[in-house]
Amino acid sequence: MFEIDVSKLMNKIVKEGYTLIGLEIPEGISDKTSEIVDEIGEKTGCEVIVSSNPCYGACDVDDVGLANLGCESVFHLGHERLLKKTKIPVHHIRVKMTDDPIPLIQKNLNKLNGKIGLLTTAQHIHQINLVKEYLKKKGFDVIIGKPQGRTRFSGHVLGCSFAPARTISEQIDMFAFIGSGIFHPLGVALATKKKIVSFDMETGIIHDIDKLRDRILRQRFAQITRTIDAKTFGILISEKPGQCRRKLALEIRNLLKKKGKKAYLISLREIIPENLYQFRKLDALVSTACPRIAIDDIERYSQPIITPLELKISLGEVSWDDYAFDEIL
């Protein structure tokens, strides 16, 4: 279950005198959209335009599109602030998961040992100290890494940034992750090479990240191998402000040219195979956008799609032993 502070949203609407706002709601809580819109209308009289574009996180705010429709501001639910500049004001409304994580941890204490690094996502950040105190009572030494770069809270990890994990990885024996899904703990495992136990609050499953990490690494090695003899590359640049790494894309293009390869800069708002059909004859793609694209969507692409570091491995610039997860710092 989750809790949305709708009152904060409506108080802000009234305080600022908004008459037309844009609303962004991530897929996981989108079933509540109509209820929220109805409540805003009834209690504030404000008109609401709901963005139905895909929303992958705080890096993916639809401020430009909603501004072009006349919205005075955007209310973005479920993620913490990331972008410093937006076309119109963006207000972030926190979504809290209310399920108690202690019972699931209690049933699986035997999976933890040694000094524990504790991690979570924005939806569970309010529970991290509760979990820390519980584990300490059970005799565990617990460390929570401080926020850096894109992360805003201690122990808070994003799908593209694992700074609170990396900064304490040498001080701990393993990580414990409280959240849902596998991508965040998988990213931590790839970024730190440490064992991690993932307590999935949505499904109640304890994920075996070690096996998953090994499978993903084999997939990534296979993708890199497929690009070794590639002669033509498409360098993907995201138009989303929170994912745009244009400078990196230019550096990659220059590196490929030095290696005698042809490279083409390609910009997209939504990076999916259908939007790249005209580039289907290129030998390989390099994504400078969200790190999840090259991993999550691997089976959707006929061409190999790799990250910037993976390209350097393919070109012999760095060793496979130096493999690391692609992070946006």
C-alpha positions in Angstrom: 0.0 0.0 0.0 1.1 3.6 -0.5 0.2 7.0 0.9 0.0 10.1 -1.2 0.1 13.6 0.4 -2.7 15.0 -1.8 -3.4 17.7 0.8 0.1 19.2 0.2 -0.6 19.2 -3.5 -3.9 21.1 -3.1 -2.5 23.5 -0.5 0.2 24.4 -3.1 -2.4 24.9 -5.8 -4.4 27.3 -3.6 -1.4 29.2 -2.3 0.0 29.8 -5.8 -3.4 30.5 -7.3 -3.0 28.0 -10.1 -5.9 27.5 -12.5 -4.4 24.9 -14.8 -1.8 22.4 -13.7 -0.1 19.3 -15.2 -0.1 16.0 -13.3 2.5 13.2 -13.7 1.8 9.9 -12.0 4.1 6.9 -12.3 2.7 3.7 -13.7 2.8 1.9 -10.3 0.2 4.3 -8.7 -1.6 5.4 -11.9 -4.8 3.6 -10.7 -5.4 6.5 -8.4 -5.3 9.1 -11.1 -9.0 9.8 -11.5 -9.5 10.0 -7.8 -6.8 12.6 -7.4 -8.0 14.6 -10.3 -11.6 14.6 -9.0 -10.4 15.7 -5.5 -8.3 18.5 -6.9 -11.3 19.8 -9.0 -13.8 19.5 -6.2 -11.6 21.2 -3.5 -9.6 23.8 -5.5 -11.5 24.4 -8.8 -8.2 24.0 -10.6 -8.2 22.3 -14.1 -5.9 19.3 -14.5 -4.1 17.9 -17.6 -2.7 14.4 -16.9 0.4 13.5 -18.8 0.1 10.0 -20.2 3.6 10.0 -21.6 5.9 7.3 -20.1 7.5 8.5 -16.9 10.7 6.7 -15.8 11.7 8.8 -12.9 12.7 12.3 -11.7 14.9 12.6 -14.8 11.8 12.4 -17.0 9.5 15.3 -16.1 7.1 16.4 -18.9 7.4 20.1 -18.1 7.9 21.3 -21.7 5.0 19.4 -23.1 2.6 20.5 -20.3 3.9 24.0 -20.5 3.1 24.1 -24.2 -0.5 23.1 -23.3 -0.8 26.1 -21.0 -0.1 24.5 -17.7 1.2 26.9 -15.0 3.0 24.2 -13.1 3.6 20.4 -13.0 2.9 18.2 -10.0 5.1 15.1 -10.2 4.3 12.3 -7.9 6.5 9.5 -6.5 10.0 10.8 -7.2 12.3 13.3 -5.5 13.6 16.5 -7.2 16.4 16.0 -9.6 16.2 18.7 -12.3 17.5 22.2 -11.3 15.9 24.0 -14.2 12.5 23.4 -15.7 10.3 25.4 -18.1 7.5 25.8 -15.5 7.6 25.2 -11.8 7.7 21.5 -10.9 6.4 20.4 -7.5 7.4 16.9 -6.3 4.8 15.1 -4.1 6.2 12.2 -2.1 4.6 8.8 -2.2 5.2 6.7 0.8 4.9 2.9 0.9 3.2 2.0 4.1 3.8 -1.7 4.4 5.9 -2.6 7.4 9.3 -4.0 6.2 10.1 -5.6 9.6 8.1 -8.9 9.3 9.7 -9.7 5.9 13.2 -9.0 7.3 12.4 -10.9 10.5 11.5 -14.1 8.5 14.8 -13.8 6.6 17.4 -12.7 9.1 19.4 -15.9 8.3 20.2 -14.4 4.9 22.1 -11.5 6.6 25.6 -11.7 8.1 28.5 -9.4 9.0 28.4 -5.6 8.7 25.4 -4.5 6.7 25.1 -1.5 4.3 21.4 -0.5 4.2 19.8 0.9 1.0 16.4 1.9 -0.2 14.4 4.0 -2.7 12.5 7.3 -2.2 9.2 5.4 -1.5 10.8 3.7 1.6 13.2 6.3 2.7 11.0 7.1 5.8 11.5 3.5 7.0 15.3 3.2 6.7 16.1 4.3 10.3 13.3 2.0 11.6 15.0 -0.9 9.8 18.4 0.2 11.0 17.3 0.2 14.6 15.7 -3.2 14.3 18.8 -4.8 12.8 21.0 -3.2 15.5 18.8 -4.8 18.2 19.3 -8.1 16.4 23.1 -7.7 16.8 24.0 -6.4 13.3 26.4 -3.5 12.7 24.6 -1.3 10.2 26.0 1.5 8.0 23.9 3.9 5.9 25.9 5.8 3.2 25.5 9.6 2.9 23.9 11.1 -0.2 26.1 12.3 -3.1 25.5 13.7 -6.6 21.9 12.9 -7.7 20.8 11.1 -4.5 19.1 13.2 -1.9 18.9 11.1 1.3 21.2 8.8 3.2 20.9 5.2 1.9 18.9 6.5 -1.1 19.8 4.9 -4.5 18.4 5.7 -7.9 18.3 3.6 -11.1 21.2 5.6 -12.4 23.2 6.5 -9.3 24.4 4.3 -6.4 26.7 6.8 -4.6 25.5 5.9 -1.0 26.4 2.3 -1.8 29.8 2.9 -3.5 31.0 5.2 -0.7 30.6 2.5 2.0 31.2 -0.7 0.0 34.7 -1.2 1.5 33.4 -0.8 5.0 30.7 -3.5 4.9 30.3 -7.2 4.2 27.1 -7.1 2.3 24.1 -4.8 1.5 20.5 -5.1 2.4 18.0 -3.4 0.1 14.4 -2.5 1.0 12.2 -1.7 -2.0 10.6 -3.3 -4.9 11.8 -4.8 -8.2 15.3 -6.0 -9.1 16.9 -3.1 -11.0 18.1 -1.0 -8.0 19.7 -3.9 -6.2 21.1 -5.3 -9.5 22.7 -1.9 -10.1 24.2 -1.9 -6.6 25.7 -5.4 -7.2 27.2 -4.3 -10.5 28.5 -1.0 -9.2 30.1 -2.4 -6.0 30.6 -6.1 -6.7 29.3 -6.8 -3.2 26.7 -9.3 -2.2 23.2 -7.8 -1.7 20.0 -9.2 -0.3 16.9 -7.6 -1.7 13.7 -7.5 0.4 11.0 -6.9 -2.2 8.2 -5.2 -0.3 5.7 -5.5 -3.2 6.0 -9.2 -3.7 7.5 -10.5 -0.5 10.3 -12.2 -2.5 13.9 -12.3 -1.4 15.7 -11.9 -4.7 19.0 -13.8 -5.5 20.9 -10.9 -6.9 24.2 -12.8 -7.2 22.8 -15.2 -9.8 21.0 -12.4 -11.6 24.2 -10.3 -11.7 26.2 -13.2 -13.1 23.6 -13.7 -15.9 23.5 -10.0 -16.7 27.3 -9.9 -16.9 27.3 -12.8 -19.3 24.8 -10.9 -21.4 26.8 -7.7 -21.3 30.0 -9.6 -22.3 28.1 -11.1 -25.3 26.9 -7.7 -26.4 30.4 -6.2 -26.2 31.8 -9.1 -28.2 29.2 -8.5 -30.9 30.5 -4.9 -31.4 34.2 -5.7 -31.7 34.1 -5.9 -35.5 31.4 -3.2 -35.9 32.2 -0.4 -38.3 29.1 1.8 -38.0 27.7 3.1 -34.7 24.7 5.1 -33.7 25.2 7.2 -30.6 21.9 7.7 -28.8 21.3 11.1 -27.0 18.3 11.5 -24.8 16.3 14.7 -25.2 15.1 14.3 -21.6 17.1 16.9 -19.5 17.8 14.4 -16.7 19.3 11.9 -19.1 21.0 14.1 -21.7 24.7 13.6 -21.9 25.6 15.4 -25.1 29.2 16.1 -24.1 29.7 12.4 -23.5 28.1 11.6 -26.8 30.5 13.9 -28.6 33.5 12.4 -26.8 32.3 8.9 -27.9 32.0 10.1 -31.5 35.5 11.5 -31.5 36.9 8.2 -30.0 35.1 6.1 -32.7 36.4 8.4 -35.5 40.0 8.0 -34.1 39.5 4.2 -34.3 38.4 4.5 -38.0 34.7 3.9 -37.3 31.7 5.8 -38.6 29.6 7.3 -35.9 26.2 9.1 -36.1 24.6 11.2 -33.3 20.9 10.4 -32.9 18.6 12.3 -30.6 15.4 10.8 -29.3 12.8 11.6 -26.7 11.8 8.0 -26.3 14.5 5.4 -27.0 12.7 2.4 -28.4 13.5 0.2 -31.4 10.5 1.6 -33.4 12.0 5.1 -33.2 15.3 3.8 -34.6 14.0 1.9 -37.6 15.8 4.2 -40.1 19.1 3.3 -38.4 18.5 -0.5 -38.5 21.5 -1.0 -40.9 24.0 0.4 -38.4 26.2 -2.3 -36.8 25.8 -1.2 -33.2 24.2 1.4 -30.9 25.8 3.2 -27.9 23.3 4.6 -25.4 24.3 7.7 -23.4 20.8 7.9 -21.9 19.4 6.0 -19.0 21.7 3.1 -18.1 18.6 0.8 -17.9 18.0 1.0 -21.6 21.0 -1.2 -22.6 20.1 -3.8 -19.9 16.3 -3.9 -19.7 15.5 -3.8 -23.4 18.3 -5.9 -24.7 16.0 -8.5 -26.3 14.0 -5.8 -28.2 17.0 -4.7 -30.4 18.3 -6.6 -33.3 21.6 -4.7 -33.0 23.9 -4.8 -30.0 23.2 -1.9 -27.7 26.0 -1.0 -25.2 27.0 1.6 -22.7 29.8 4.1 -23.0 32.2 2.0 -20.8 31.2 -1.1 -22.7 32.2 0.6 -25.9 35.7 1.4 -24.4 36.0 -2.3 -23.6 35.0 -3.3 -27.1 37.6 -0.9 -28.5 40.4 -2.1 -26.2 40.6 1.1 -24.3 39.9 -0.6 -21.0 39.9 -4.2 -19.7 36.8 -6.3 -19.0 38.2 -6.5 -15.4 37.4 -2.8 -15.2 33.7 -3.3 -16.0 31.4 -1.1 -14.0 27.7 -0.1 -14.2 27.0 3.0 -16.2 26.0 5.7 -13.7 24.9 9.3 -14.3 26.8 11.3 -11.7 
